[in-house]
C-alpha cells in the first residue's frame, strides 16, 4: 500500500506541474490565437489541438525523438545545462503537459473570444495600458472558462499513461505514476494493490470533474450583464 | 475651434463597401451628430476617441490635435483623455459600481478594491445618487443607474471632452427626459465639451448648441436627412 501513496504523490506532483505550465502557455497561446489575425491561424490551431486526438504513444515517440540525448532539443539541453529529461519525473511533466495542453488552450481561446471587445475599448478610453487591460478586464472575464479547462487538463494529466511511459518509463518511486502503477500491478497479479490504486484514481478524477462542472462558462453568463 | 474633424475610412460591411467621408468644425460646447442608424455615427465617434483607426484625416478637440494623417500624428485612445459613454454603457460586469467608477483612477495591474475610496469617486457617487447601489454589480442596476455609472466612470478622470453614443436610447421616454436635463446641467457646470450622437430628435431639441447631420457616411444638410428618413 505504501507504494500506492508514493505513486499518488508523484502523480499529483507531475500533474500539478503540468497544469501550472499549461496555465501559462495555454493562456498565452489561447489569447494570441483568439486575437491575432494571420494566415495559417486555423492550421496552427489544428496542430496545437493534435495532442487531443493523436495516440499518446505517438506523441511520446515524438517527444523521445525531440528530447532524447540525440534529439535536437535533448542534445542542446545536455550540452548547455546538463539536463536530461528522458526517464525523469520532469520528463513525465513534459509528456503530461503536452497531452493536456489542448484542453487549456481550447478553453482559453473560447473564453477570450466571447469577451465583448467594447469592454477593452472602454478601458482604453480610461487611460489603461494594454497589459493592465489584460489583467484587469480580459483575464478576470475569461477566468472561469479557463479554470474549467485547467481542471480538465489536470484530470487528463492525472490519467496520462502512453506518452509518460514512452518518455519517463516506469521507475517505482521516481517516474511510476498511478496509471502506470495500475498496469504494473495487474501485470504482476497484485490484485489488492491494483484495486486500491484504481479506487484512489477514480475518486480523485470524480472530484476534479465535479469541480470543473461547477465552473462551466454557462454560469458566468447568468452573472454578467 | 472646439471640434475640428475630418475623417476618411473605407469599410466593408456584409460584403458591401461603405465609404465614410466626414468633415465638420464647430465652436459648440454641446455638439450633436444626428442621423439614422447606418449613417456612420458610431464609427465617427470611435475614430475621434482613438479606438477605431481612420485611413486618413485630422481630429482636433478643444485645441489639441489628436490625429493628423498628413503629419503622421496619432495619439492612442489612452493618450487622448476623452470620456466615452458607450451605447450599452460597457460597464465592467465583474466590478461593482464603485470599482467601475474608480477604474481609471487606479493605475497598475490590479483593479481597485471593493472598498476603494477616493474623493473624486465619492463625489460622483453622490452627484449621481448612486450611494445605495455603490456595492452592486452592473446587472443589478436599472437602466438609469447604469447610464449614470457609465457617465461617472468617464468623468472621474477629468476628461478634455465627453463623447456619448446614443446615451438615452436604452431608456424609457420619461427617464430619458430627466437624464437629458441632468446631463445638460452637468455640462453647464463643468463646461466640458460634449459630443453626442443620436437618431432621436428630442436630444437635438434639448441639448444641441449645434448639429451635424450625417447620412450614408457623409455630412448633409438638415433637409436632406428629413427627405431620406
Interface residues (C-beta under 8 A of the other chain):
Chain A: X116 X118 X119 X121 X122 X123 X124 X125 X126 X127 X128 X129 X131 X132 X135 X136 X137 X140 X141 X223 X224 X225
Chain B: X46 X49 X50 X51 X76 X77 X78 X80 X81 X82 X83 X84 X86 X88 X90 X92 X93 X94 X103 X104 X107 X108 X109 X110 X111 X137 X138 X139 X153 X154 X157
